[in-house]
Amino acid sequence: MSGALAGLVILVIGDSHMMHMLSSLHSQLEDAGAAVHSYAMCGATAEDWVYPSRVASWAGCGKGERHETNPPIFENQKNMPAYSLSALIGQYHPNLVVVQLGDGMLNYGSAALPDHHWILDQVHALAGKIASSNISCDWVGLTWGQDKPPYNKPEAGVKEMVQLLSTSVAPCRYIDSTTFARPGEWPTQDGSHLTPDGYRKWSVEITKKIIQLKSPGVMSLR
């Protein structure tokens, strides 16, 4: 994969899963030749990146970022300001935005999703914000979890969210993470968050898919 993404500036945004992948996914994309800036906010939904307010600092989490080959930086304090996608785009002028989001809009422990209009409104707002900046976008959807405490991530809910996201994130290209492994193949620590080996495997598969989706006709270099 070395050099496959050479010349690209990639901005990655995500939720608590991305907090775990600030080392693995970020490094994978860097190794493929891109200049990468990654940001994560625990519990984030799509609207949190469009209409930023404050970051939830619970469960020992918070927010984090990493820039190119520098080590990750983590912050977990009360009333932290959230990251603003518009500000990050203006700062880094990326060729590609990679969105890793989905779990924050899932009802853990329930087979039913929250109101679809609530999900679709914020997904369209985020995808539209990226499109209005004339930047390519790859949206990484959620992967399988396990029905165990405290999150009890339901297989039926994952399938429903995947179906909803895959048909609503355009013009972003959807990356279906459920195709990378069978349900239960990647163990979790708490029903949702994977083990370190799981995050490593997920990062490898995401990077392969981003490289596969890369097209000079779609992703022009600045």
C-alpha positions in Angstrom: 0.0 0.0 0.0 3.1 2.2 0.2 2.6 5.4 -1.9 -1.0 4.5 -3.0 -2.3 7.7 -1.4 0.7 9.9 -2.1 -0.1 13.6 -2.5 -3.4 13.5 -0.6 -4.2 15.5 2.5 -6.7 13.5 4.5 -8.9 14.8 7.3 -10.3 12.0 9.5 -13.2 12.6 11.9 -14.9 10.1 14.2 -16.3 9.0 17.5 -14.8 7.0 20.4 -13.8 4.2 17.9 -11.5 6.8 16.2 -10.0 7.5 19.7 -8.8 3.9 19.6 -7.6 4.3 16.0 -5.6 7.5 16.3 -2.6 5.2 16.2 -3.7 2.4 13.9 -5.9 3.9 11.1 -3.9 7.2 11.1 -0.6 5.3 10.7 -2.0 3.1 8.0 -3.1 6.1 5.9 0.3 7.8 6.6 2.1 4.7 5.5 0.1 4.7 2.3 1.6 8.2 1.5 -1.1 10.6 2.7 -0.6 13.6 5.0 -3.2 12.8 7.7 -5.0 14.9 10.4 -7.3 12.9 12.6 -9.9 14.0 15.1 -12.1 12.1 17.5 -14.9 13.0 20.0 -16.4 10.3 22.3 -20.1 9.9 21.8 -20.2 12.1 18.7 -23.0 12.0 16.2 -22.9 13.6 12.8 -24.5 16.8 13.9 -21.8 17.4 16.6 -19.3 18.1 13.8 -21.7 20.5 12.0 -23.1 22.3 15.0 -20.3 22.0 17.6 -21.0 22.7 21.2 -19.4 20.7 24.0 -17.8 17.3 24.3 -19.1 14.7 26.6 -16.3 13.9 29.1 -17.6 10.6 30.5 -16.4 7.1 30.8 -12.8 8.3 31.0 -13.0 9.6 27.4 -13.2 13.0 25.8 -11.6 14.0 22.5 -8.3 13.5 20.7 -6.3 14.4 17.7 -3.2 13.5 15.8 -1.3 15.2 13.0 0.9 13.5 10.5 3.7 11.6 12.2 3.3 13.2 15.6 1.9 11.2 18.5 -1.8 11.5 19.5 -3.0 14.2 21.9 -5.9 13.4 24.2 -8.0 15.7 26.3 -10.7 14.9 28.9 -11.9 17.8 30.9 -15.4 19.3 31.6 -17.0 21.6 29.1 -14.4 21.1 26.4 -15.3 22.9 23.1 -16.1 20.4 20.3 -14.2 20.4 17.1 -15.7 22.2 14.1 -15.6 20.5 10.8 -15.8 23.9 8.9 -12.8 25.2 10.9 -10.8 22.0 10.3 -11.5 22.1 6.5 -10.4 25.7 6.5 -7.2 24.9 8.4 -6.0 21.9 6.5 -7.6 22.2 3.0 -8.0 18.4 2.6 -8.5 16.5 -0.6 -10.4 13.8 1.2 -12.5 13.7 4.4 -12.9 10.3 6.0 -16.0 10.1 8.3 -16.1 7.3 10.9 -19.5 7.6 12.5 -22.6 5.6 13.2 -22.6 4.1 16.7 -23.5 7.5 18.4 -26.8 7.4 16.5 -27.6 3.7 17.5 -29.9 2.7 20.4 -27.7 0.3 22.4 -29.7 -2.6 23.8 -32.6 -2.0 21.5 -33.4 -3.6 18.1 -35.1 -0.3 17.0 -33.2 2.8 15.9 -34.0 6.3 17.1 -36.2 8.4 14.8 -35.0 8.0 11.3 -35.6 11.7 10.5 -33.3 12.7 13.3 -30.6 10.5 11.9 -31.1 11.5 8.3 -31.2 15.2 9.0 -27.8 15.2 10.6 -26.2 12.8 8.1 -27.4 15.0 5.2 -26.1 18.1 7.0 -22.6 16.6 7.5 -22.4 15.2 4.0 -23.7 18.4 2.5 -21.2 20.5 4.4 -18.3 18.4 2.9 -19.8 18.5 -0.6 -20.2 22.2 -0.4 -16.5 22.5 0.1 -15.9 20.4 -3.1 -14.0 17.7 -1.2 -14.3 14.0 -1.7 -15.7 12.0 1.2 -15.6 8.4 2.3 -18.0 7.5 5.1 -16.9 4.5 7.3 -20.0 2.8 8.8 -20.2 0.9 12.0 -19.0 -2.6 12.5 -20.4 -5.5 14.4 -20.5 -5.5 18.2 -21.7 -8.0 20.8 -24.8 -8.3 22.9 -23.1 -7.8 26.3 -23.0 -5.0 28.9 -22.7 -2.2 29.1 -23.5 -1.3 25.5 -25.3 -4.5 24.3 -24.9 -3.6 20.6 -27.7 -5.4 18.8 -27.1 -7.2 15.5 -30.5 -6.1 14.1 -29.8 -2.5 15.0 -26.4 -2.6 13.2 -28.1 -4.0 10.1 -30.7 -1.3 10.1 -28.2 1.5 10.6 -26.0 0.1 7.9 -29.0 0.1 5.5 -29.9 3.7 6.5 -26.4 5.1 6.2 -25.6 3.3 3.0 -28.5 5.0 1.2 -28.2 8.5 2.8 -24.5 9.6 3.0 -24.1 10.5 -0.7 -22.2 12.2 -2.2 -19.9 10.5 0.3 -19.0 6.9 -0.7 -20.1 4.5 1.9 -17.6 1.9 3.3 -19.6 -1.0 4.8 -17.5 -2.2 7.7 -19.8 -5.2 8.3 -18.3 -6.8 5.2 -14.9 -7.0 6.8 -15.8 -9.6 9.4 -18.6 -11.9 10.5 -20.8 -10.9 13.4 -18.8 -11.8 16.6 -15.6 -12.4 14.7 -13.9 -9.3 16.2 -14.4 -9.5 20.0 -15.3 -6.3 21.9 -14.3 -5.0 25.3 -17.8 -3.8 26.3 -20.3 -4.8 23.5 -19.2 -1.9 21.2 -15.5 -1.1 21.4 -13.2 -3.6 19.9 -10.0 -5.1 21.3 -6.7 -3.6 20.1 -6.3 -6.4 17.6 -9.8 -5.7 16.3 -9.0 -2.1 15.8 -5.8 -3.0 14.0 -7.7 -5.3 11.6 -10.5 -2.7 11.1 -7.9 0.0 10.3 -6.2 -2.3 7.7 -9.5 -3.0 6.0 -10.6 0.7 6.0 -7.3 1.7 4.4 -7.5 -1.0 1.7 -11.0 0.2 0.8 -10.0 3.9 0.7 -7.2 3.0 -1.7 -9.6 1.0 -3.8 -12.1 3.9 -4.0 -9.4 6.4 -4.8 -9.8 7.7 -8.4 -7.8 10.5 -10.0 -11.0 11.6 -11.8 -12.9 12.0 -8.5 -10.1 13.0 -6.1 -8.1 15.8 -7.7 -5.0 16.9 -5.9 -4.6 20.5 -4.8 
